[in-house]
Every structure is written in structure tokens, then in C-alpha cells.
Amino acid sequence: MITRREFIKEVGGAAVVFSLVDTGSRETLVAPCGLYCGACPMYLATQEKDERRIQGILQQMSARGGKMSREDLLCDGCIGGGRVASFCRSCGIRECAGKKTGDKRCSSCSEFACNRITGFNNDGMLHHSEVLANLRQLRTMGIQEWTKFEQERWSCPQCKATISWYDPECPKCKAKRSERLFALKKA
């Protein structure tokens, strides 16, 4: 049984999501901030129904002191029209984009690059460090071309399986991570 509070929270989140949704299926994997959700480990684990990977991410989050449930990790993409990972649900960038008209991405915003997106780019998370460059490239290439570019960039050079932001190698064939991706820090 869902509580009234949980229902209202979910309905409110759905309203923001549906206000952001694009009509192109792969284009919904381009978050307002310029991240490519198609390479997000939580998105990939959810879409592939990879329970082992979901549990691995959950263990990593718990080891860092994050108290999360399995449902907190399930994601259909930031603007995919479905489930959104818990820490993306209340994203200030996503909320700001939801209030805009037309293309609801920071790349189209007259205030680009605002403090919110600049701070996000410089918060120390490797995958966030690409958002300013991504948004500039998105402006130049356009949404369709950039989406294709990112899909290819996050594909294994050998078997074409999708590689996530933090995969050190292809999860399918174990090929080395492409040089076109940001370098992972050595543990």
C-alpha cells in the first residue's frame, strides 16, 4: 500500500519528467545538463534488468555511507518518462529545465553557462566534468547528431556493447576502454 505522501511525491516527480520529455526515443537520453544517460550505470543496469549490477551499485553506495534501496537506483533516464534514480529526482538543473519553454536543455538556455551548471561541471565527479563541453558540442552539432555521437562514443570499440561511465573495460568482451572517454582515476 502506498502512502498519500509517497503518491504525491511520485505524481509531482512525474509532472516534472513529462514536462521534459522529447519525442525522439534516443534523444531522451540527453539530460538537460548535457549528460548522456545512455552511459549511466544505473540506467544500463535497469534497462538490462541486470540484478547483479544493480546489487553491485547498491553495495558501492552503501559503502560510501549512502542509505539507498534497490528502487532508489532504478532509472529510465532523466527525461525518459519513467523511473528516475533518487539523486536525480530532485536535481536543481532538471527542475530549472522543467520550467523553461522550447528545448529544455541547458545548451539552449539564454543563461548558459550559469553558476548551477558550472558548479555541477566542477563538483569533482568524473562524469559531471564533461557537461560544459558536452553542452557546447550539443549546441554545435544539434540534438540528433550529438545523440548518435554519444551513443557511438560509449560503445565498445570491438563488440559495440555499451560501456558505462565507470566501466574500466567492456562488460561483454573485456576490451580496453576507449581513449575517447574520460580517464578513470587509478584506485
N, C-alpha and C positions, 0 to 999 in steps of 0.2 A: 504494500500500500504506500503510495506516495503522499507526503505531507503537502499541505497547502503552500507552505514556504518553498519547498522543492519545486512544486508545479510552477509557481510564479517566477522563480529563478530560471527555470528551463524555458518558459514561454518568453521571458524577457531576452534571454540569450538567443532564442530562435529568431526573434524580431530583428535583432542586430544582424544575425547571419543572413537572413533572407534579404535584408536591405543591401547587402554587399555582393550577392551572388551575380556572377556573369552568366551569359548564355553559352559560351564556349566551354566544353567539358574540361579540357586540359588547362584552360585559362583560369579556372577557379583554383588551380594550384599555385597561382601567383598571388601571394598575400599582399595586402595593402602596403606593407613595409618593404616589399621587394624580396622577401624570402621566397624560395621555391619549395613549397610544401611537398612536392613530389619526391624530395630527398630527405624529408624528416623521418627519423627512425620510428616515431610513434605513428605517423601516417602510414608508413610502409608496413609496420607490424599489424596495424589494424586492418588494412586493405588485404593483406596476405593471410589474415587470420592466423598469424604465427604466434601461438601461445607461448612458445619457448622464448621468443624475442620480447614479447610483452612482459613476461615474468622477469627477464633479464634487466629490462629498463626499470621495472618496478624495484628490483633489488638495488640497482645503482642509485636511484632516487632516495631510497630508504637509507642507504649507506651514507648519503650526504645530509641526512637529517630531515629529509622531506617526508612528511606523512601523507601518503597517497594511496588510493585504491586502484585497482585494475581499471575501473570505469573512468578514473581521472586521466588515464593515458590514452583512451580510445579516441581516435580522431579521423575525420573525413576531410580534413583540410580547413584552414582558417575561414575560407568563404565558400566551402563546399556544400553548404546547406544541410549539414548533418551534425554529428558529434564533433566537438572541439575539445582538445586537451585542456585540462583545468587551468593551466597558467596562461593559455592564450584566450580563454573566455573573457577575461577582464583586462585585456591589453588596451592600454590608452591609445595606441596608434590605430588599432582596429576600431575602437569606439569613435575616434575622431573621423576616420574614413567613412564610417557609417552615417555621419551627419552631413557629408558632402553630397553634391549633386553630380551627375555625369559619371565619368570614370572615377571610382572611389579608391584610387591608389595614390600614394604619396608622389609618384612620378608625375602625376597630372595636377598636383596641388600648387596653387599660386604662392604658397608659403614654403615651398621646398627650398632648401633643406632646413626645416625648423629644429629647434632645440630637442624636441621629443625624438625625432628620427636620428639626429646626430648623436645624442646620448645613447640611444639604442645601439647604433653602429659601434660605439666606443665603450661598451659595457664589459668587455673582456671575454665575451662568449665568441668562440671562433666563427660560428655560422652567422652571428649578427654582424661581424666585421665586414661583411660583403654588401650590406644593404645599400649604402650610398652609391657604390659602384654599380650595383645591380639596377637601382632606380635610374641612374644616369643612362645606363645601357638600354633599359626599358624605354626611356624617352626617345632614344635614337632609333632603336630597332622596331618599336611597336610591339604590342602585346602578343600577337600571333607568332611573329618571328622569334621574339625573345623566349616565349614558352617552348618552342621547338629547340632553340639553342640550349636552354637549361635541361630539357629532357635528354638531349644528346650528351651534354657535359656530365650529367650524373649517371650515365650509362657506362658499364664496364667496357673498356677498350677491346676486350676479347669476346665475351659472350653476350654483351649488351644488356645484362641484368642491371637493375637499378642499384646504385650504391648510395647509402645514406651519408648524411653529413659527417658522421663519425666512424664509418667503417674503414678500418685500415687496409682492407683488401675486399675484393668482390665476394659477397656472401655465397655465391653459387660456384664459381670456378676458381676462387682464391687468387685471381690475377692481381697484380700490384695496382694500387690506387692511382688514378690518372694524375699527371702533372698539372692538368688544367684545374684541379680542385685545390682548395686551400690546404696548406700543410698542417698535419696534425702535430700537436706538441708531443714530444717524447715523454714517456712516463717515467 
